[in-house]
Amino acid sequence: MKIAILSTYDNIGGAAKAALRLHYGLKKQGVSSKMIVQEKVTNDPDVFGIKTPINRFWNVMAKKINSLSLKVYPNRDKTIFSPSFFGGFSYENYRNQFDIFNIHWVGGGFLSTHTIRKIT
């Protein structure tokens, strides 16, 4: 079984640390686990960050575009929130490589709600 763990970060914040612990635990049990992240900070060779310049640019733009929609709600609660209308992760590039996609915190322009709908 091949598992992809999707997370905006691999070791920044609580959700990312939980995802990384899950990744290490799966590997320790002999399961094929890879993390796909928007921003990689670890040296783990099984963690893959966004590499191509166009994808990195799109991730930055998606984060900015997503935050624009929040401007119409100036009185909203200021907790972390991402509407995830746009995202830089392309499910089509990974569809046939993994049996399971485990989704952690994927806001901030990494994974759109449209893409989440496509994951089977």
For each residue, the residues with C-beta under 8 A, 3 or more apart:
1: 31 32 99 100
2: 32 34 97 98 99 100
3: 26 31 32 33 34 98 99 100 101 102
4: 33 34 35 36 94 97 98 100 101 102
5: 19 22 23 33 34 35 36 102 104
6: 35 36 37 89 101 102 103 104 106 110 111
7: 10 15 16 19 20 35 36 37 104 105 106
8: 16 37 38 39 104 105 106 107 108 110 111
9: 12 13 16 37 38 39 41 105
10: 7 16 19 20 35 37 39 40 41 42 44 47 49
11: 16 17 20 41 42
12: 9 16 39 41
13: 9 16 17 105
14: 17 18
15: 7 18 19 104 105
16: 7 8 9 10 11 12 13 19 20 37 104 105
17: 11 13 14 20 21
18: 14 15 21 22 104
19: 5 7 10 15 16 22 23 35 102 104 105
20: 7 10 11 16 17 23 24 35 42 44 47
21: 17 18 24 25
22: 5 18 19 25 26 33 102
23: 5 19 20 26 27 33 34 35 44 46 47
24: 20 21 27 28
25: 21 22 28 29
26: 3 22 23 29 31 33
27: 23 24 30 31 33 46
28: 24 25
29: 25 26
30: 27
31: 1 3 26 27
32: 1 2 3
33: 3 4 5 22 23 26 27 46
34: 2 3 4 5 23 46 47 48 98
35: 4 5 6 7 10 19 20 23 44 46 47 48
36: 4 5 6 7 48 89 94
37: 6 7 8 9 10 16 40 47 48 49 50 110
38: 8 9 49 50 59 88 89 108 109 110
39: 8 9 10 12 49 50
40: 10 37 47 48 49
41: 9 10 11 12
42: 10 11 20 47
43:
44: 10 20 23 35 47
45:
46: 23 27 33 34 35
47: 10 20 23 34 35 37 40 42 44
48: 34 35 36 37 40 51
49: 10 37 38 39 40
50: 37 38 39 55 56 59 88
51: 48 55 56
52: 55 56
53: 56 57
54: 57 58
55: 50 51 52 58 59 88 90
56: 50 51 52 53 59 60 88
57: 53 54 60 61
58: 54 55 61 62 88
59: 38 50 55 56 62 63 87 88 109 110
60: 56 57 63 64 109
61: 57 58 64 65 86 109
62: 58 59 65 66 86 87 88 109 110 112
63: 59 60 66 67 108 109
64: 60 61 67 68 109
65: 61 62 68 69 85 86 109
66: 62 63 69 70 82 83 84 85 86 107 108 109
67: 63 64 70 71
68: 64 65 71
69: 65 66 72 83 85
70: 66 67 73 76 81 83
71: 67 68 74
72: 69
73: 70 76
74: 71
75:
76: 70 73 81
77: 81
78:
79:
80: 107
81: 70 76 77 107
82: 66 107 108 109
83: 66 69 70
84: 66 87 106 107 111 112 113 116
85: 65 66 69 112 113 114
86: 61 62 65 66 109 112
87: 59 62 84 106 109 110 111 112 114 115
88: 38 50 55 56 58 59 62 109 110
89: 6 36 38 106 110 111 112 115
90: 55 93 94 115
91: 94 95 101 115 118 119
92: 95
93: 90
94: 4 36 90 91 97 98 101
95: 91 92
96:
97: 2 4 94
98: 2 3 4 34 94 101
99: 1 2 3
100: 1 2 3 4
101: 3 4 6 91 94 98 119
102: 3 4 5 6 19 22
103: 6 106 111 116 119
104: 5 6 7 8 15 16 18 19
105: 7 8 9 13 15 16 19
106: 6 7 8 84 87 89 103 110 111 116
107: 8 66 80 81 82 84 110 111
108: 8 38 63 66 82
109: 38 59 60 61 62 63 64 65 66 82 86 87 88
110: 6 8 37 38 59 62 87 88 89 106 107
111: 6 8 84 87 89 103 106 107 115 116
112: 62 84 85 86 87 89 115 116
113: 84 85 116 117
114: 85 87 117 118
115: 87 89 90 91 111 112 118 119
116: 84 103 106 111 112 113 119
117: 113 114
118: 91 114 115
119: 91 101 103 115 116
120:
